[in-house]
Amino acid sequence: MQADQIVLGFTWFVVFLFSTTLHEAGHAFAALKLGDPTAYEGGQVSLNPLPHIRREPWGMVVVPLLYFALTQNGIIGWASAPYDPHWAHRYPKRAAIMAAAGPAMNLLLAILAGLLIRFGSAHLASGAMRVVGTLFLMNLLLFVFNLLPLPPLDGSAILPIFMSDSLADRYRSVIHQPIFSMVSFLVAWNVFPYIYDPIQAAAVRLLMAGM
């Protein structure tokens, strides 16, 4: 592996850690404010990645690093924040807002990175621009991917916002069946590029227009 590939992989990994930490901290903070302190008590209302890594060491460290070492083509991984299922059952719309908070953090990071690229590129060194560009693309990807309405992705848990409480309760009992998660990941893996690629292309065109 060449030195520039190692630097690229390290950049991706650090941006991944930062982005997933903010994503899960967003879930945890929203849950706390809406009445569920489970993630807060686990230390996850924090921008420190260590509590999140302790919960998901494979998804946040082992798998991302192994994937890059084997493919040298990006990083994949996952993270999670605990919540009280009884609270989510009792307050399905609060649980939906909690689910939306994670992707919202990724959208915020993508916007901030986009603004830095748009208005600060003349003042940033090439290495800093690489980090900011990676931050923009990774958070755009995490935002779009997590909004897919497929369990266990956040998009499936956001839908109860638009349902009555009784319908939301029935919906949640259905989507939490393990078979739905297995099928959904297969669908997401195959369908996502067709959704994300045009969104990324449009976002990059908009970002670079007139530059």
C-alpha positions as CSV (number, residue, x, y, z in Angstrom):
1,M,0.0,0.0,0.0
2,Q,1.4,3.4,-1.1
3,A,1.9,6.3,1.4
4,D,-0.8,8.4,-0.3
5,Q,-3.3,5.5,0.0
6,I,-2.5,5.2,3.7
7,V,-3.1,8.9,4.1
8,L,-6.4,8.7,2.2
9,G,-7.6,5.7,4.3
10,F,-6.7,7.5,7.5
11,T,-8.6,10.6,6.3
12,W,-11.7,8.5,5.5
13,F,-11.5,6.7,8.8
14,V,-11.2,9.9,10.9
15,V,-14.1,11.5,9.0
16,F,-16.1,8.3,9.4
17,L,-15.5,8.3,13.2
18,F,-16.4,12.0,13.5
19,S,-19.5,11.7,11.3
20,T,-20.9,8.6,12.9
21,T,-20.2,10.0,16.4
22,L,-22.2,13.1,15.6
23,H,-25.0,11.0,14.1
24,E,-25.4,8.8,17.2
25,A,-24.9,11.8,19.6
26,G,-27.8,13.4,17.7
27,H,-30.0,10.4,18.4
28,A,-29.0,10.3,22.0
29,F,-29.5,14.0,22.6
30,A,-32.9,14.0,21.0
31,A,-34.0,11.0,23.0
32,L,-32.8,12.6,26.2
33,K,-34.8,15.8,25.5
34,L,-37.9,13.7,24.6
35,G,-37.8,11.7,27.8
36,D,-35.5,8.7,27.2
37,P,-32.2,8.9,29.1
38,T,-31.0,5.5,28.1
39,A,-28.3,6.7,25.6
40,Y,-27.3,9.6,27.9
41,E,-26.7,7.1,30.8
42,G,-24.5,5.1,28.4
43,G,-22.4,8.2,27.8
44,Q,-23.5,8.7,24.2
45,V,-24.7,12.3,24.4
46,S,-21.1,13.1,23.6
47,L,-18.8,14.1,20.7
48,N,-16.1,11.9,22.2
49,P,-16.1,8.8,19.9
50,L,-14.9,6.4,22.7
51,P,-18.4,5.7,24.2
52,H,-19.7,5.0,20.7
53,I,-16.7,2.8,19.9
54,R,-17.2,0.8,23.1
55,R,-20.7,0.1,22.0
56,E,-19.9,-0.9,18.4
57,P,-16.1,-1.7,18.2
58,W,-16.6,-3.9,15.1
59,G,-18.8,-1.4,13.2
60,M,-16.8,1.7,14.1
61,V,-13.2,0.4,14.0
62,V,-12.6,-3.2,13.0
63,V,-14.8,-3.5,9.9
64,P,-14.0,0.0,8.4
65,L,-10.2,-0.6,8.7
66,L,-10.4,-4.2,7.4
67,Y,-12.6,-3.1,4.5
68,F,-10.1,-0.4,3.5
69,A,-7.1,-2.6,3.9
70,L,-8.6,-5.3,1.7
71,T,-10.2,-3.1,-1.0
72,Q,-8.5,0.3,-0.7
73,N,-11.8,1.7,-1.9
74,G,-13.6,3.6,0.8
75,I,-14.9,2.6,4.2
76,I,-18.0,0.8,5.4
77,G,-19.2,0.5,9.0
78,W,-22.0,1.2,11.4
79,A,-22.8,2.6,14.8
80,S,-25.8,2.6,17.2
81,A,-27.3,4.3,20.2
82,P,-29.4,2.5,22.7
83,Y,-33.0,3.5,23.5
84,D,-35.8,2.2,25.7
85,P,-38.2,0.2,23.5
86,H,-41.0,0.7,26.1
87,W,-40.6,4.5,25.7
88,A,-40.6,4.2,21.9
89,H,-43.7,2.0,22.1
90,R,-45.5,4.5,24.4
91,Y,-44.4,7.6,22.4
92,P,-44.0,6.5,18.7
93,K,-43.8,10.1,17.4
94,R,-41.1,11.0,19.9
95,A,-39.2,8.0,18.8
96,A,-39.6,9.1,15.2
97,I,-38.1,12.5,16.0
98,M,-35.2,10.7,17.7
99,A,-34.7,8.7,14.6
100,A,-34.6,11.8,12.4
101,A,-32.0,13.5,14.6
102,G,-29.2,11.3,13.4
103,P,-29.5,12.0,9.7
104,A,-30.2,15.7,10.5
105,M,-26.7,15.9,12.0
106,N,-25.2,14.4,8.8
107,L,-27.1,16.9,6.7
108,L,-25.8,19.7,9.0
109,L,-22.2,18.5,8.6
110,A,-22.6,18.2,4.8
111,I,-24.0,21.8,4.6
112,L,-21.2,23.2,6.8
113,A,-18.5,21.3,4.7
114,G,-20.2,22.6,1.5
115,L,-20.0,26.2,2.8
116,L,-16.3,25.7,3.6
117,I,-15.7,24.4,0.1
118,R,-17.8,27.1,-1.6
119,F,-16.4,30.1,0.3
120,G,-13.2,29.0,2.0
121,S,-11.4,27.0,-0.7
122,A,-9.1,29.9,-1.5
123,H,-7.9,30.0,2.1
124,L,-7.5,26.2,2.7
125,A,-4.4,24.1,2.0
126,S,-4.9,21.2,-0.3
127,G,-4.7,18.7,2.6
128,A,-7.5,20.6,4.5
129,M,-9.6,20.7,1.3
130,R,-9.3,16.9,1.0
131,V,-10.6,16.5,4.5
132,V,-13.5,18.9,3.9
133,G,-14.3,17.3,0.6
134,T,-14.4,13.9,2.3
135,L,-16.5,15.3,5.1
136,F,-19.0,16.6,2.5
137,L,-19.3,13.4,0.5
138,M,-19.4,11.1,3.5
139,N,-22.1,13.0,5.3
140,L,-24.2,13.4,2.2
141,L,-24.0,9.6,1.7
142,L,-24.9,8.9,5.4
143,F,-27.8,11.3,5.2
144,V,-29.3,9.8,2.1
145,F,-28.6,6.2,3.1
146,N,-30.1,6.5,6.5
147,L,-33.3,8.1,5.1
148,L,-34.1,5.0,3.1
149,P,-37.5,3.8,4.5
150,L,-36.2,0.3,5.2
151,P,-35.7,-1.2,8.6
152,P,-33.5,-0.9,10.6
153,L,-32.4,2.3,8.9
154,D,-33.6,5.6,10.4
155,G,-35.9,6.4,7.5
156,S,-38.2,3.5,8.5
157,A,-38.4,4.8,12.0
158,I,-39.2,8.4,10.9
159,L,-42.4,7.4,9.0
160,P,-44.5,7.3,12.2
161,I,-44.4,11.1,12.4
162,F,-47.0,11.0,9.6
163,M,-49.2,8.3,11.2
164,S,-51.8,8.2,13.9
165,D,-50.5,6.7,17.2
166,S,-52.4,3.5,16.8
167,L,-51.2,3.0,13.2
168,A,-47.6,3.9,14.3
169,D,-47.8,1.3,17.0
170,R,-48.8,-1.4,14.6
171,Y,-46.2,-0.3,12.0
172,R,-43.4,-0.5,14.6
173,S,-44.4,-4.0,15.6
174,V,-44.2,-5.1,12.0
175,I,-40.9,-3.5,11.0
176,H,-39.0,-4.9,14.0
177,Q,-39.4,-8.4,12.8
178,P,-35.8,-9.7,12.1
179,I,-36.7,-10.9,8.6
180,F,-37.5,-7.3,7.5
181,S,-34.0,-6.2,8.5
182,M,-32.3,-9.0,6.5
183,V,-34.4,-8.3,3.4
184,S,-34.0,-4.5,3.7
185,F,-30.2,-4.6,3.8
186,L,-30.2,-6.7,0.6
187,V,-32.6,-4.2,-1.1
188,A,-30.7,-1.2,0.2
189,W,-27.3,-2.6,-1.0
190,N,-28.6,-3.1,-4.5
191,V,-30.9,-0.1,-4.9
192,F,-28.9,2.6,-3.1
193,P,-26.4,3.4,-5.9
194,Y,-29.3,4.2,-8.3
195,I,-30.7,6.6,-5.7
196,Y,-27.5,8.2,-4.4
197,D,-25.4,8.6,-7.5
198,P,-27.7,11.2,-9.2
199,I,-28.1,13.0,-5.8
200,Q,-24.3,13.2,-5.4
201,A,-23.8,14.4,-8.9
202,A,-26.5,17.1,-8.5
203,A,-25.0,18.2,-5.2
204,V,-21.5,18.5,-6.6
205,R,-22.7,20.5,-9.6
206,L,-24.6,22.8,-7.3
207,L,-21.6,23.2,-5.0
208,M,-19.1,23.9,-7.8
209,A,-21.4,26.1,-10.0
210,G,-19.5,29.3,-10.9
211,M,-16.3,28.3,-9.0
